[in-house]
Amino acid sequence: MLTEIAINLLAKFMGGASVRWVDSQPDTTQRVYFANHTSHIDVILVWSALPAHVRKITRPVAAKDYWSQNWFRRKLARAYNALLIDRHEVKVHQSPVDVMLREIGQEHSVIIFPEGGRSDGVAIGEFKSGLYYMARKRPDLELIPVYLNNMNRVLPRDEYLPIPLLTTVTFGPPMWLERGESKVDFLARARSAVIKLGEAYREEPDHSRTGLPAPLGPTPPAGAAG
Amino acid sequence: MNQSSWALAATVVGLLGAATLIGRLLTRMHHLGLNPVAVESFNSRLRAWWTICSFMAVAFISKSLTVAMFGVVSFQALREFITLTPTRPGDHRALFWVFFFFTPLQYLLVGMDYYSVYSILIPVYAFLFIPLRVAIAGDAKRFLERVAKIQCALLVCVYCLSYAPALLYLDAPGLDDAKRARLLFFFIVITIVSEAVQFVWSRLYGRHVIAPEINAARTWEGLLGGSATTALIGMALYWATPYTELWHAALVSMLVAVMGFAGAMTMSAIKRDRGVSDFGTLVEGHGGVLDRIDAICFAAPVFYHVSKLLLVG
C-alpha cells in the first residue's frame, strides 16, 4: 500500500505525465492496454496514469527474469501487482498468453508492450503475436492502444537515473479482432493505432525558413494560437 | 503583518479584482472586435496572477518556505523548458546534474543567504561543468548548441528566478523582514501590472508591431506606454516600498516593465522556433508555468541589483 503510493508519487514526479483519453474513457471492463515501449519505467507510468479504481484491477505484464532479480525489483513488482511471465520456460498450454489469460480470469485487465524489447524510443517496432492470440482466445477483451511520449528522454536506454521531463500518456479508442482478420493484418492495425496516437507529437516545426536542420527529438503537440 | 502590509494586500486584491472585471467585460463585448484568443489568454493570465499573489502571502509568514516554493516553480519551469527543446541521449547525465544538483543547491544557498556563492554558482561553476559533462558523454553532434540550450534553461528558469526570493534576505540599512516581504510582493505585483498595462496599451493604441515574426501582439506603443504607466503605478505604490525617494519606485517599476517585456519576447522566440504556443500543459489549455513567469524571471535579477544599489545608497 505504502509502496504503491510512493511509486505513484514518484511516477508523477519523474514522468510529470499528462494523461489524455482520446475517444475512450477509463473503465473497469476487462481490457488489454498495449503501449509502445521506450524505457524501464513505462510500466509504472501507464499504470499510474490510470485512475485508482481501474488501477486496482489492472496488472502490468513484465518479464520474470528482470523483475525477480533483486529484492527491490521484486518489491516493486508486487506493489504494482505485476503479472510476471517466464520468458524462458515456454511449454505446451503454458505459453505466455495462456498464463496471462489464466491469471486475469474474468476480472483483471493487463498492460502489455507488444514490441517485446524496448525500441529506440522514436520508431515503434513490429508487434509480437501475443496480442493477436489474446484477442482470438478472448474476443470479449477491449484492446486499448496507448502511446507514451517523451519517456525515452526521461530514462534512455542504458541509463539508470531518470530526469524529470514532462511526458504524455495517451489512451486511444478500443479495438477488437475483426472476423477473419489475419494475424499480420491485425498486428499491423494495432501497431498503426499506437502510431496514430503519437502523430500529434511528430509535427515538426518549419525549419526550412531558417535554414536550420530538423530538430533532434520529438516535438510536443502544437496548441491553439496564442 | 503590519498596517502597510495589509494596505498593500488590499491594493493588490483591488487591482486584480478590477482587472478581472475588465477581462469579464472584454469577453462579453463582441462589438469591440477584439481577438477572442487574446482576451482568453489575458483572462487565463489573470487566473495565474491570482494564484501567484495568493501564494506570495507566504512570504509574510516564512522566508524559507517562500524560497522552497520558488524552488518548486523553478524546477517545473526547467522541466518545461528542457521538455520543449530537443536533447540527445548524450545530454542525459548533464541534465541529471542540472535538475538534482544545481537547482536544489541554488535555492539552498539563497535560503542560507550565501550571496557570494549563489550569485556565481550557476553562471560560473555550472556553466563550466555542463560542457565538460556533455563532452565526457562522447557525443559531439551539435555540441555547442546543446550546451547553450542547457545553460540558457538553467540561467532563465533557476538562476534568474532565484533572485525573487533572494529579496527576502536583501541587506540594506533600515530594512526589516516585513519590509523585505513587501519588497518582494511589490516586485511581483509590478511585474503583473506591467504585463497587464502593456496588453491594454497594445490593444488600444498598438500600431507598430516590434517583431511580427516573434510575437505579433507586442507593439512599441505597448512597450512605451506600458512602461510609463507601470512607472506611475509603481509611484502610486511608493508608500508600500522601502525606497527613500519617489523616483526610485518609478525607476525600478520602469525597469521591471522593460525586463518583463524582454522575458516575454525571448520566450516567444523559443516557442516560435519550436512551433508551439505554450511551454506546458500542466493545466489543459492553460499553458505551462514558464509561460506565466517569463517576465518575473527576466526582471528579478535586475530588480534585485538595482534595489540593492538604491537602498544601500
Interface residues (C-beta under 8 A of the other chain):
Chain A: G16 S18 N150 R153 P156 R157 E159 L161 I163 P164 L165 L166 T168 E203 E204 P205 D206 T210 P215 L216 G217 P218 T219 P220 P221 A222 G223 A224 A225 G226
Chain B: V37 S41 F75 R79 E80 I82 T83 L84 P86 T87 R88 P89 H92 R93 L95 F96 F99 R142 D273 R274 G275 V276 S277 D278 G280 T281 L282 E284 G285 G287
